[in-house]
């Protein structure tokens, strides 16, 4: 069964219409080297330490073991989109490998404690991690955005006007849209008969059920957090689902993009089913095997502390 999984992953990557990666360098772990698959627990624990038994190399563009494949890329100063952007395509064996973590493990997701994504990613042994939705606060205002992480509801209030992204027990994405759904009264702990494992409220969604969200919705300031300025050029982060247990994370930097351009950029890279905007600006952080790679700062000296991360972990254990 595991060999079939690995073969299918390889076939899928060849079939999907993504930019050609060319010759690859990276880390590959095979079943023949020993180990076993164990689904990760529904708690705040991290993943297998296996990826961190290898020495980090900045030239590594992928990591693969029998439970996860991550391909990362950078596109510098793209002519059409006028920005530098980074992205990664992730394929998982089990939905438990899409996880969240808080800067404060004693009072998770509710306090104002912050840490860098690098520290949190290393702590959780993430193969790849990105910043979350800044769950503690919005620009100093009293936080009211909905927080459900690793199966636990930490805050059961909502910020009016902001899309909510639900990730169910199968790892599938669902978007609750204000006006179409009463965000305050709807049961956000389950969707389509499935348990919701993680939920985020930042947004807006860029793509829903394969359909691009309209320009006027993306540029409506009431549909974004107060500091997000959807019409302006800014560093931005988004998380996307391509298919069952297949995801993409993408961010842009330097001059950045507005939300309409971000949507078009995402769709130019991969045929996503759902794309959702997360926190941006200097909080835009993408970490691969414990090192931030969406930066030209090799020493990671100016990384902004943040409240939470979303990460993808290995579930292949050799001990």
KOLRO-717712 format. One line per field, with one value per residue: residue number from 1; residue in three letters; x, y, z of N, C-alpha, C in turn. Coordinates in steps of 0.1 Angstrom, whole numbers, plus 5000, padded with zeros to 4 digits. Each point is the difference from the previous one (the first is absolute). Layout:
N
n (NUM ...)
res (ALA ...)
n_c1 (X ...)
n_c2 (Y ...)
n_c3 (Z ...)
ca_c1 (X ...)
ca_c2 (Y ...)
ca_c3 (Z ...)
c_c1 (X ...)
c_c2 (Y ...)
c_c3 (Z ...)
//
This chain:
319
n (1 2 3 4 5 6 7 8 9 10 11 12 13 14 15 16 17 18 19 20 21 22 23 24 25 26 27 28 29 30 31 32 33 34 35 36 37 38 39 40 41 42 43 44 45 46 47 48 49 50 51 52 53 54 55 56 57 58 59 60 61 62 63 64 65 66 67 68 69 70 71 72 73 74 75 76 77 78 79 80 81 82 83 84 85 86 87 88 89 90 91 92 93 94 95 96 97 98 99 100 101 102 103 104 105 106 107 108 109 110 111 112 113 114 115 116 117 118 119 120 121 122 123 124 125 126 127 128 129 130 131 132 133 134 135 136 137 138 139 140 141 142 143 144 145 146 147 148 149 150 151 152 153 154 155 156 157 158 159 160 161 162 163 164 165 166 167 168 169 170 171 172 173 174 175 176 177 178 179 180 181 182 183 184 185 186 187 188 189 190 191 192 193 194 195 196 197 198 199 200 201 202 203 204 205 206 207 208 209 210 211 212 213 214 215 216 217 218 219 220 221 222 223 224 225 226 227 228 229 230 231 232 233 234 235 236 237 238 239 240 241 242 243 244 245 246 247 248 249 250 251 252 253 254 255 256 257 258 259 260 261 262 263 264 265 266 267 268 269 270 271 272 273 274 275 276 277 278 279 280 281 282 283 284 285 286 287 288 289 290 291 292 293 294 295 296 297 298 299 300 301 302 303 304 305 306 307 308 309 310 311 312 313 314 315 316 317 318 319)
res (UNK UNK UNK UNK UNK UNK UNK UNK UNK UNK UNK UNK UNK UNK UNK UNK UNK UNK UNK UNK UNK UNK UNK UNK UNK UNK UNK UNK UNK UNK UNK UNK UNK UNK UNK UNK UNK UNK UNK UNK UNK UNK UNK UNK UNK UNK UNK UNK UNK UNK UNK UNK UNK UNK UNK UNK UNK UNK UNK UNK UNK UNK UNK UNK UNK UNK UNK UNK UNK UNK UNK UNK UNK UNK UNK UNK UNK UNK UNK UNK UNK UNK UNK UNK UNK UNK UNK UNK UNK UNK UNK UNK UNK UNK UNK UNK UNK UNK UNK UNK UNK UNK UNK UNK UNK UNK UNK UNK UNK UNK UNK UNK UNK UNK UNK UNK UNK UNK UNK UNK UNK UNK UNK UNK UNK UNK UNK UNK UNK UNK UNK UNK UNK UNK UNK UNK UNK UNK UNK UNK UNK UNK UNK UNK UNK UNK UNK UNK UNK UNK UNK UNK UNK UNK UNK UNK UNK UNK UNK UNK UNK UNK UNK UNK UNK UNK UNK UNK UNK UNK UNK UNK UNK UNK UNK UNK UNK UNK UNK UNK UNK UNK UNK UNK UNK UNK UNK UNK UNK UNK UNK UNK UNK UNK UNK UNK UNK UNK UNK UNK UNK UNK UNK UNK UNK UNK UNK UNK UNK UNK UNK UNK UNK UNK UNK UNK UNK UNK UNK UNK UNK UNK UNK UNK UNK UNK UNK UNK UNK UNK UNK UNK UNK UNK UNK UNK UNK UNK UNK UNK UNK UNK UNK UNK UNK UNK UNK UNK UNK UNK UNK UNK UNK UNK UNK UNK UNK UNK UNK UNK UNK UNK UNK UNK UNK UNK UNK UNK UNK UNK UNK UNK UNK UNK UNK UNK UNK UNK UNK UNK UNK UNK UNK UNK UNK UNK UNK UNK UNK UNK UNK UNK UNK UNK UNK UNK UNK UNK UNK UNK UNK UNK UNK UNK UNK UNK UNK UNK UNK UNK UNK UNK UNK UNK UNK UNK UNK UNK UNK)
n_c1 (5008 5010 5004 4988 5000 5012 4996 4988 5008 5009 4990 4994 5012 5001 4988 5001 4992 5012 5007 5008 5003 5002 5014 4997 5002 5002 4991 5003 4989 5005 4990 5008 5001 4988 4991 4990 4988 4999 4987 5001 5002 4987 5012 5008 5001 5013 5008 5003 5010 4995 4992 5001 5000 4996 5013 4996 4994 5005 5007 4996 4994 5003 4990 5003 4990 4997 5001 5010 4995 5011 4995 5011 4995 5009 4992 5012 4995 4989 5002 4991 5004 5012 5003 5007 4999 4996 5001 4991 5002 4989 5005 4989 5004 5000 4987 5003 5006 4988 5008 4997 5007 5001 5003 4988 5008 5003 4998 4998 5004 5001 5013 5008 5004 5012 5003 5012 4996 5012 4999 4988 5005 5011 4993 4993 5013 4996 4995 4988 5002 4988 5000 4993 4990 5012 4998 5011 5002 4991 5013 5001 4990 4989 5007 4994 5011 4993 5002 5002 5007 5004 4988 5006 4989 5008 4993 4988 5008 4993 5008 4990 4995 5006 5004 4995 5013 4992 5008 4993 4995 4995 5002 4986 5001 4994 4993 4999 4990 5003 4988 5008 5008 4992 5011 4991 4989 5006 4998 5010 4995 4990 5003 4988 4996 5010 5009 4999 5011 5000 4999 4999 5002 5003 5004 4993 4991 5010 4998 4988 5001 5012 4991 5006 5004 4989 5005 4987 4999 5010 4996 4990 5003 4986 5006 5008 5009 4999 5010 4992 4992 4989 4998 5007 5012 5000 5008 4998 4992 5000 4989 5003 4989 5008 5001 4995 5003 4997 5010 4998 5012 4996 5011 4998 5010 5008 4998 4999 4987 4990 4988 4996 5011 4998 4987 5003 5009 4991 4990 5010 5002 4988 4994 4999 4995 5008 4999 5008 4997 5013 5005 5003 5005 5006 4987 5002 4998 5010 4999 5012 4997 4993 4999 5000 4991 4990 5013 5006 4995 5012 5002 4989 5006 4991 4998 4988 4999 4994 4987 5000 5001 5000 5000 5010 4997 5011 4994 5013 4998 5013 4993)
n_c2 (4988 4999 4989 4996 5004 4995 4989 5000 5003 4991 4992 5004 5000 4989 4997 5005 5010 4997 5011 4998 4990 4993 5001 4990 5008 4990 4997 4987 4996 4988 4993 4997 5013 4995 4996 5008 4999 5011 5000 5013 5003 5001 5006 5006 4986 4998 5000 4991 4996 4990 5010 5001 4987 5009 5002 5012 5001 5012 4990 4994 4994 4988 4995 4988 4995 4988 5012 5006 5008 5007 5007 5006 5012 5008 5011 5005 5011 4993 4999 4990 4994 5004 4988 4999 4988 4993 4988 4992 4988 4997 4988 4997 4991 5009 5003 4992 5000 5005 5009 5003 5012 5002 5013 5000 4990 5009 5011 4989 5008 5002 4998 5010 4989 5003 4994 4997 5001 5005 5007 5004 5003 5005 5007 5002 5001 5012 4993 5005 5013 5006 5013 5002 5002 5001 4988 5005 5007 5010 5003 4993 4997 5000 4989 4998 4999 4991 4992 4991 4994 4991 5004 5010 5004 5010 5005 5002 5010 5009 5003 5008 4995 4991 4996 4988 4995 4989 4992 4990 4989 5002 5012 5000 5010 5008 5009 5007 5005 5012 5000 4990 5002 4996 5007 5008 4996 5000 4987 5005 4991 5001 4992 4999 5000 5009 4995 5012 4999 5009 5012 5009 5012 5001 4993 5002 4991 4994 4987 4998 4987 5004 5009 5008 5005 5007 5008 5003 4987 4997 5010 4993 5011 4999 4994 5010 4995 5008 4992 4993 5011 4994 5013 4999 5004 4987 4996 4988 4992 4988 4993 4989 4995 4991 4991 4988 5006 5010 5007 5013 5005 5012 5006 5013 5007 5008 5004 4987 4996 5004 4999 5009 5006 5000 5002 5009 5005 4998 5005 5009 4997 4999 4989 5011 4992 5002 5013 5002 5013 5000 5001 5013 5009 5005 4997 5004 4988 4995 4989 4996 4989 5009 5004 5013 4998 5007 5000 5011 5001 4996 5010 5003 5012 5003 4988 5004 5001 4989 4999 4997 4987 4997 4987 4994 4988 4994 4989 5001 4989 5003 5005)
n_c3 (5000 5008 4993 5001 5013 5002 4994 5007 5011 4995 4998 5012 5006 4993 5005 5012 4995 5005 5004 4989 5008 4990 5000 5009 5011 5009 5009 4998 5007 4999 4997 4990 5003 5001 5008 5006 4994 5007 4999 4999 5013 5003 5001 5009 5000 4997 4989 4991 5007 4992 4995 5014 4996 4991 4996 5004 4988 4998 4994 5012 4989 5005 5007 5001 5006 5005 5007 4994 4991 5001 4990 5002 4997 4993 4998 4994 5005 5001 4986 5001 5011 4995 5004 5011 4996 5011 4997 5006 4994 5007 5001 5006 5009 5010 5002 5009 4988 4997 5006 5012 5002 5013 5001 5007 5005 5009 4991 4993 4990 5013 5003 5005 5005 4996 4989 4995 4988 5000 5012 4996 4988 5005 5009 4989 4997 4997 4990 5000 5002 5003 4999 5011 5008 5007 5006 5005 4989 4997 4998 5011 4991 5008 5002 4989 4992 4993 5010 4991 5009 4991 4995 5005 5004 4996 4990 5006 4996 4992 4990 5001 4989 5008 4989 5002 5001 4996 5007 4992 5006 4988 5006 4998 4991 5008 4992 5012 4992 5006 5005 4997 5011 5010 5000 5006 4993 4988 5000 5005 5008 4991 4989 4994 5013 4997 5009 5005 4994 4990 5005 4990 5006 4987 4989 4989 4997 4993 5003 4996 5003 4998 5006 4991 5011 4999 4990 4998 5002 4992 4993 5005 5006 4999 4989 5003 5008 5010 5003 4993 4999 4996 4998 5011 4996 5004 5009 4994 5007 4993 5003 4992 4996 4995 5009 5001 5012 4991 5003 5000 5004 5000 4998 5001 4995 5007 4988 4999 5004 4992 5006 4990 5001 5013 4999 4991 5008 5011 4993 4999 5013 5005 4996 5009 5010 5010 5001 5010 5002 5003 5012 4998 4992 5010 5001 4987 5004 4992 5007 4995 5007 5006 4987 5003 4990 5006 4999 4997 5012 4997 5009 4993 4998 4990 5005 4996 5013 5000 4999 4987 4998 4987 5003 4992 5006 5002 4996 4996 5007 5003 5011)
ca_c1 (4992 5009 5007 4990 4999 5012 4999 4990 5005 5009 4992 4992 5008 5003 4988 4995 5006 5008 5012 5010 5010 5013 5007 4997 5008 4992 5001 4990 5001 4991 4996 5010 5010 4994 4991 4986 4991 4991 4992 5003 4989 4993 5004 5010 5013 5005 5002 5011 5013 5008 5006 5010 5012 5008 5006 4993 5008 4992 4997 4989 4987 4989 5002 4990 5001 4988 4987 4999 5009 5000 5008 5000 5006 5000 5000 5004 4995 4992 4997 4986 4995 5008 5003 5007 4991 5004 4989 5003 4989 5001 4991 5000 4994 4989 4996 5006 5013 4997 4999 5002 5007 4999 5012 4999 4994 4993 4987 5001 4991 4991 5008 5007 5014 5004 5013 5002 4996 5012 5000 4988 5001 5010 4994 4990 5006 4993 5007 4998 4991 4997 4993 4985 4990 5001 4988 4999 4995 5001 5005 4997 4986 4996 4999 4987 5000 4997 5012 4999 5013 5003 4987 4995 4995 5006 4992 4987 4994 5005 5002 4990 5005 5012 4999 5006 5004 4999 5007 4994 5008 5006 5009 4994 4998 4987 5000 4987 5000 4990 4989 4995 4999 5001 5013 4999 4992 5003 5009 5013 5008 4998 4996 4996 5001 5014 5005 5010 5013 5006 4993 5008 4993 5008 4994 4989 5003 5003 4994 4991 4995 5006 4996 5007 4992 4999 5009 4994 5000 5014 5004 4991 5008 4993 5002 5014 5003 5001 5014 5004 5000 4999 5003 5014 5011 5006 5004 4988 5001 4987 5001 4991 4998 4999 4992 5000 5013 5010 4999 5010 5002 5006 5001 5007 5008 5006 4989 4987 4989 4987 4994 4996 5013 5004 4991 5004 5012 4998 4994 5010 5009 4994 4985 4996 4986 4998 5012 4995 5011 5004 5007 5011 5009 5013 4997 5000 5012 4999 5012 5002 5010 5005 5007 4991 5006 4994 5008 5014 5008 5005 5001 4987 5003 4989 4987 4990 4993 4986 4992 4997 5004 4994 5011 4998 5010 5002 4995 5008 5009 5010 5003)
ca_c2 (5012 5012 5002 5006 5015 5007 5000 5009 5013 5003 5001 5012 5012 5001 5003 5013 5010 5010 5004 4989 5002 4997 4991 5003 4995 4999 4989 4990 4989 4989 4989 4990 5004 4997 5009 4997 5011 5001 5013 5009 5001 5012 5008 5010 4994 5002 4989 4992 5008 4995 5010 5008 4992 5003 5014 5010 5005 5010 4996 4990 5006 4991 4990 4989 4987 4993 5006 5014 5006 5015 5006 5015 5007 5014 5007 5013 5012 4995 5011 5002 5003 5010 4997 4987 4991 4987 4990 4986 4991 4990 4988 4993 4987 5000 5014 5004 5006 5015 5003 5014 5001 5013 5004 4997 4986 4999 5006 5001 5007 5010 5011 5009 4995 4998 4995 5000 4987 4991 4993 4991 4989 4990 4993 4990 4991 5002 5000 5014 5007 5014 5008 4997 5011 5010 4997 5008 5014 5007 5014 5005 5000 4988 4988 4992 4990 4987 4991 4985 4994 4986 4994 5008 5014 5009 5012 4997 5012 5002 5014 5002 5003 4993 4985 4990 4988 4988 4989 4989 4989 4994 5010 5008 5014 5005 5014 5006 5013 5008 5003 4987 4992 5008 4995 4999 4989 4987 4991 5000 4988 4990 5005 4989 4987 4997 5008 5011 4999 5013 5011 5012 5012 5011 5001 4992 4989 5005 4990 4991 4989 5001 5012 5012 5010 5012 5012 5010 4994 5000 5013 5006 5001 4994 4985 4998 5007 5015 5004 4991 5008 4991 5006 5005 4990 4996 4986 4992 4986 4993 4985 4995 4986 4996 4987 4993 4999 5007 5014 5010 5012 5010 5014 5009 5009 5013 5010 4993 5000 5002 4987 4995 4995 4987 4990 4997 4993 4987 4992 4998 4990 4987 5000 4998 5000 5010 5008 5008 5009 5001 5013 5004 5010 4994 4986 4990 4991 4986 4993 4986 4992 5009 5012 5008 5001 5011 5012 5001 5001 4987 4997 5001 5008 5009 4993 5005 4990 4998 4993 4986 4995 4988 4993 4986 4992 4986 4989 4988 4999 4989 4995)
ca_c3 (5000 5001 4987 4991 5003 4995 4985 4996 5002 4989 4988 5001 4998 4985 4992 5003 4991 5007 4993 5001 5011 4995 5009 5014 5011 5012 5009 4997 5009 4994 5009 5001 5011 5013 5006 4999 5000 5012 5000 5011 5010 5000 5011 4997 4998 4987 4992 5001 5000 4988 4991 5006 5001 4988 5000 4991 4989 4994 4986 5000 4995 5004 5010 4998 5007 4996 5005 4997 4989 4999 4990 5002 4989 5000 4987 5003 4992 4989 4991 5000 5013 5006 5014 5003 5009 5003 5002 5002 4998 5011 4999 5013 5001 5010 5003 5012 4998 5000 5014 5004 5013 5007 5005 5014 5002 5013 4998 4986 4991 5006 5006 4990 4998 4986 4997 4986 4993 5000 5013 5001 4990 5006 5012 4996 4990 4987 4987 4995 5009 4996 5010 5001 4998 5010 5008 5012 4999 4987 5001 5013 5004 5007 4991 5000 4989 5005 5001 5002 4996 5004 5005 5012 4998 5009 5001 4993 4995 4986 4996 4989 4986 4996 4996 5009 4994 5008 4995 5007 5005 4988 4994 4990 5003 4998 5003 5004 4994 5006 4991 4996 5012 5013 5006 5015 5005 4994 5007 4993 5004 4990 4987 4992 5008 5004 5011 4996 5008 5001 4994 5000 4996 4995 4987 4995 4991 4986 4991 5007 4991 4987 4994 5005 5007 4992 5004 5009 5013 5005 5003 5010 5012 5011 4999 5005 5012 4999 4996 4989 4988 4989 4987 5000 4998 5012 5001 5003 5002 4999 5001 4990 4998 4986 4999 5012 5006 4992 5004 4996 5007 4991 5006 4992 5008 4995 4997 5003 4990 5006 5001 4987 4994 5007 4994 4986 5002 5004 4989 4989 5005 5002 4999 5013 5003 5010 5004 5011 5005 5014 5004 4991 5004 5005 5006 4990 5003 4995 5006 4994 5008 5011 4995 4992 4986 4992 5004 4996 5012 5003 5014 5006 5012 5003 4999 5010 5008 4996 5010 4997 4986 4994 4995 4995 5007 4996 5008 4998 5012 5000 5014)
c_c1 (5009 5007 4990 4998 5012 4999 4989 5004 5008 4992 4992 5009 5004 4988 4995 5007 5007 5012 5010 5011 5014 5007 4999 5011 4992 5003 4989 5003 4990 4996 5010 5011 4994 4991 4986 4992 4991 4993 5004 4988 4993 5002 5010 5014 5004 5001 5012 5013 5008 5006 5012 5013 5009 5005 4993 5010 4991 4996 4989 4987 4989 5003 4989 5003 4987 4987 4999 5010 4998 5010 4999 5007 4999 4999 5003 4995 4993 4995 4985 4995 5008 5004 5009 4990 5006 4988 5006 4988 5002 4990 5002 4994 4987 4997 5006 5013 4999 4997 5002 5007 5000 5014 5001 4994 4993 4986 4998 4989 4992 5008 5006 5014 5003 5014 5001 4995 5011 5000 4989 5001 5010 4995 4990 5005 4993 5009 4999 4989 4998 4994 4985 4992 5001 4989 4999 4993 5001 5004 4997 4986 4997 4997 4986 4999 4999 5013 4996 5013 5002 4988 4995 4996 5007 4993 4988 4993 5005 5002 4990 5007 5012 4997 5006 5003 5000 5008 4995 5009 5006 5011 4995 4996 4985 5000 4986 5001 4990 4989 4994 4997 4999 5011 4999 4993 5003 5010 5013 5009 4998 4995 4998 5002 5014 5004 5010 5012 5006 4992 5007 4990 5009 4994 5003 5005 5002 4993 4991 4994 5005 4997 5007 4989 5000 5009 4994 4999 5014 5004 4991 5007 4993 5001 5014 5002 5004 5014 5004 5001 5000 5004 5015 5010 5006 5005 4987 5003 4986 5003 4989 4998 4999 4991 5001 5014 5011 4998 5011 5000 5008 5001 5008 5007 5004 4988 4987 4990 4987 4993 4995 5012 5004 4991 5005 5014 4999 4995 5009 5010 4994 4984 4994 4985 4996 5013 4995 5012 5002 5007 5012 5009 5013 4997 5000 5013 4997 5013 5000 5011 5007 5007 4989 5006 4993 5007 5013 5009 5004 5001 4987 5001 4988 4987 4991 4994 4985 4993 4998 5005 4990 5012 4996 5011 5001 4993 5007 5010 5009 5004 4987)
c_c2 (5013 5002 5006 5014 5008 5001 5010 5015 5005 5002 5013 5012 5002 5004 5014 5011 5011 5003 4988 5004 4997 4990 5004 4995 5000 4988 4990 4988 4989 4990 4990 5003 4998 5011 4996 5013 5000 5013 5008 5002 5014 5008 5010 4995 5002 4988 4991 5008 4996 5011 5007 4992 5002 5014 5008 5004 5010 4997 4990 5007 4991 4992 4989 4988 4993 5006 5014 5004 5015 5005 5016 5007 5015 5005 5014 5010 4995 5012 5004 5006 5010 4998 4987 4991 4987 4991 4986 4992 4988 4988 4992 4986 5000 5014 5004 5007 5015 5004 5015 5000 5015 5004 4997 4987 4999 5006 5001 5008 5012 5012 5008 4995 4998 4993 4999 4986 4990 4991 4991 4988 4989 4993 4989 4991 5001 4998 5014 5007 5014 5007 4997 5013 5010 5000 5009 5013 5005 5014 5006 5001 4987 4989 4993 4989 4986 4992 4986 4994 4986 4994 5007 5014 5008 5013 4998 5013 5002 5015 5002 5003 4993 4985 4992 4988 4989 4989 4988 4989 4992 5009 5008 5014 5004 5015 5004 5014 5009 5004 4988 4991 5010 4995 4998 4988 4986 4992 4999 4989 4988 5006 4988 4987 4996 5010 5010 4999 5013 5010 5013 5011 5012 5004 5013 4988 5006 4991 4991 4990 5002 5013 5012 5010 5013 5011 5009 4994 5001 5014 5008 5000 4994 4985 4996 5005 5014 5004 4994 5008 4992 5006 5004 4988 4997 4986 4993 4986 4994 4985 4995 4985 4997 4988 4993 4998 5006 5015 5008 5011 5010 5014 5009 5010 5012 5009 4993 5002 5004 4986 4994 4994 4987 4989 4995 4992 4985 4991 4997 4989 4986 5001 4997 4999 5011 5008 5010 5009 4999 5013 5002 5010 4993 4987 4989 4991 4986 4993 4986 4994 5009 5012 5008 5002 5010 5013 5000 5002 4986 4997 5001 5009 5009 4994 5005 4989 5000 4991 4985 4996 4989 4992 4986 4992 4986 4991 4987 4999 4988 4995 4996)
c_c3 (5000 4987 4990 5002 4994 4984 4996 5001 4989 4987 5000 4997 4985 4992 5002 4992 5008 4992 5001 5010 4995 5009 5014 5009 5012 5008 4997 5010 4995 5011 5002 5011 5014 5006 4999 5000 5012 4998 5012 5008 4999 5012 4995 4998 4985 4992 5003 4999 4988 4992 5006 5003 4988 5001 4990 4989 4992 4986 4999 4996 5004 5012 4997 5009 4997 5004 4995 4989 5000 4990 5001 4988 5002 4986 5003 4990 4988 4992 5001 5013 5007 5014 5000 5008 5002 5002 5002 4997 5010 4997 5013 4998 5009 5004 5014 4999 4997 5014 5003 5014 5004 5005 5015 5002 5013 5000 4985 4993 5006 5006 4989 4998 4985 5000 4985 4994 5000 5012 5001 4991 5005 5011 4996 4989 4986 4988 4994 5009 4994 5012 4999 4998 5011 5010 5013 4999 4986 5003 5013 5004 5007 4990 5002 4990 5005 5000 5004 4995 5006 5008 5012 4997 5012 5001 4991 4996 4986 4998 4988 4987 4995 4997 5011 4992 5010 4994 5008 5002 4988 4994 4989 5005 4997 5005 5004 4997 5007 4990 4994 5011 5012 5008 5015 5004 4994 5008 4992 5005 4991 4987 4991 5007 5005 5011 4994 5010 5002 4993 5001 4995 4997 4987 4993 4992 4986 4990 5009 4991 4986 4992 5006 5007 4992 5005 5011 5014 5006 5004 5010 5013 5012 5001 5005 5014 4998 4995 4987 4986 4987 4987 4999 4997 5013 5000 5005 5001 4997 5001 4991 5001 4985 4997 5014 5005 4992 5002 4994 5010 4991 5007 4990 5009 4993 4996 5002 4989 5008 4999 4987 4993 5007 4995 4987 5001 5004 4989 4988 5004 5000 4999 5013 5001 5010 5003 5010 5005 5015 5003 4991 5005 5005 5008 4990 5001 4996 5004 4995 5008 5010 4995 4992 4986 4991 5004 4994 5012 5004 5014 5008 5013 5003 4998 5010 5008 4997 5011 4997 4986 4996 4994 4995 5005 4994 5010 4998 5012 4999 5013 5006)
//
